[in-house]
């Protein structure tokens, strides 16, 4: 049985730390950069209009400069920044799992290449949590009945 070394827990932890430390280093040097990411793992808040989402390929390149660079931050296993999209400059906060970042690029030079894949995207919305909770009939009786 062949093991895929790039998808092991150990390799994913190594890559996540490497990506995080590399981005932190670039921040410390005030160095603007670009990232190539898998779109399927990215959250946009508020969600982007369908016309903009449809323009993206499976891998999307974000150039972090100006306000986008200034708004960027690392939070645990996520990279977060604000950006404007499309002709209307539609504003959205972009949240990317670190392992969804496939490359970190400075100028014309890729300085990080990541072959690990993030865990399947987890739904973070309250509504999805409520739906999951209510799938168990025992939990339904915990809800207060509305008085009329």
C-alpha positions as CSV (number, residue, x, y, z in Angstrom):
1,X,0.0,0.0,0.0
2,X,1.4,3.3,-1.1
3,X,1.0,6.3,1.2
4,X,0.7,9.8,-0.2
5,X,3.3,11.6,1.9
6,X,1.9,15.0,0.9
7,X,-1.5,14.3,2.6
8,X,-0.2,12.9,5.9
9,X,-1.1,14.7,9.1
10,X,2.6,15.4,9.7
11,X,3.3,16.9,6.3
12,X,0.1,19.0,6.5
13,X,1.2,20.4,9.8
14,X,4.7,21.1,8.5
15,X,3.3,23.0,5.4
16,X,0.8,24.9,7.5
17,X,3.6,26.1,9.8
18,X,5.8,26.9,6.8
19,X,3.2,29.0,5.0
20,X,2.3,30.8,8.3
21,X,5.9,31.6,9.1
22,X,6.7,32.7,5.5
23,X,3.7,35.1,5.4
24,X,4.6,36.4,8.9
25,X,8.2,37.0,7.7
26,X,6.9,38.9,4.6
27,X,4.7,41.0,6.9
28,X,7.7,41.8,9.2
29,X,9.6,43.1,6.1
30,X,6.5,45.0,4.8
31,X,6.9,42.9,1.6
32,X,3.9,42.8,-0.7
33,X,3.2,39.4,-2.3
34,X,0.7,37.2,-4.2
35,X,-0.9,33.9,-3.3
36,X,-2.4,31.3,-5.6
37,X,-5.3,29.5,-3.9
38,X,-7.9,26.8,-4.5
39,X,-11.1,28.6,-4.9
40,X,-13.3,25.8,-3.5
41,X,-11.9,26.4,0.0
42,X,-12.2,30.2,0.1
43,X,-14.9,32.0,2.1
44,X,-16.1,35.4,1.0
45,X,-18.0,37.6,3.4
46,X,-20.3,38.9,2.1
47,X,-20.6,36.3,-0.7
48,X,-19.5,37.5,-4.1
49,X,-22.1,38.0,-6.8
50,X,-22.4,34.9,-9.1
51,X,-21.0,36.9,-12.1
52,X,-17.7,37.4,-10.2
53,X,-17.5,33.9,-8.8
54,X,-18.1,32.5,-12.3
55,X,-15.1,34.4,-13.6
56,X,-12.7,32.5,-11.3
57,X,-10.8,29.4,-12.3
58,X,-10.1,26.5,-9.8
59,X,-6.9,28.3,-8.8
60,X,-7.1,32.0,-8.2
61,X,-4.3,34.5,-7.8
62,X,-4.6,37.3,-5.2
63,X,-2.1,40.1,-5.3
64,X,-1.8,41.6,-1.9
65,X,-0.8,45.2,-2.2
66,X,-2.1,48.5,-1.0
67,X,-5.2,48.3,1.2
68,X,-5.5,44.6,0.6
69,X,-2.0,44.0,2.0
70,X,-2.6,46.4,4.9
71,X,-5.8,44.5,5.9
72,X,-4.2,41.1,5.7
73,X,-3.7,39.0,8.9
74,X,-3.0,35.5,10.0
75,X,-5.4,33.9,12.4
76,X,-4.6,30.4,13.6
77,X,-4.9,28.2,10.5
78,X,-6.4,31.0,8.2
79,X,-5.2,33.9,6.1
80,X,-7.7,36.7,6.0
81,X,-7.8,40.0,4.0
82,X,-10.2,42.5,2.6
83,X,-10.4,43.1,-1.2
84,X,-12.6,44.6,-3.9
85,X,-13.8,42.5,-6.8
86,X,-15.1,43.2,-10.3
87,X,-15.7,46.5,-12.0
88,X,-17.9,47.6,-9.1
89,X,-15.1,46.9,-6.7
90,X,-17.4,44.8,-4.6
91,X,-15.9,44.6,-1.1
92,X,-15.6,41.3,0.7
93,X,-13.5,39.7,3.5
94,X,-11.6,36.7,2.1
95,X,-10.8,33.8,4.5
96,X,-8.5,31.1,3.2
97,X,-7.3,28.0,5.1
98,X,-3.5,28.1,5.0
99,X,-3.4,24.7,3.2
100,X,-5.6,26.1,0.4
101,X,-2.7,28.4,-0.5
102,X,-0.8,26.5,-3.2
103,X,1.9,29.1,-3.8
104,X,3.3,32.3,-2.2
105,X,4.9,34.5,-4.8
106,X,7.2,37.6,-4.4
107,X,7.7,39.5,-7.6
108,X,8.1,36.8,-10.2
109,X,9.5,34.2,-7.7
110,X,7.4,31.4,-6.1
111,X,8.9,31.1,-2.7
112,X,6.4,28.5,-1.3
113,X,5.0,25.5,-3.1
114,X,2.4,23.6,-1.2
115,X,1.2,20.1,-2.3
116,X,-0.9,19.4,0.8
117,X,-4.6,19.7,0.6
118,X,-6.8,21.3,3.3
119,X,-9.4,19.2,5.1
120,X,-12.9,19.3,3.5
121,X,-14.5,22.6,3.8
122,X,-16.5,22.9,7.0
123,X,-19.7,24.8,7.1
124,X,-19.5,27.7,9.6
125,X,-23.0,29.1,9.4
126,X,-25.3,29.1,12.3
127,X,-28.2,27.9,10.1
128,X,-26.3,24.8,9.1
129,X,-25.4,24.1,12.7
130,X,-29.1,24.4,13.6
131,X,-30.1,22.0,10.8
132,X,-27.6,19.5,12.0
133,X,-28.8,19.8,15.6
134,X,-32.5,19.4,14.5
135,X,-31.7,16.2,12.6
136,X,-31.7,14.4,15.9
137,X,-35.4,14.2,17.1
138,X,-34.3,14.3,20.7
139,X,-32.9,17.8,20.2
140,X,-36.2,19.2,18.9
141,X,-37.8,19.0,22.3
142,X,-35.1,21.3,23.7
143,X,-36.4,24.2,21.7
144,X,-38.9,26.5,23.5
145,X,-42.3,26.5,22.0
146,X,-43.5,29.9,20.9
147,X,-46.5,31.3,22.8
148,X,-49.3,32.9,20.8
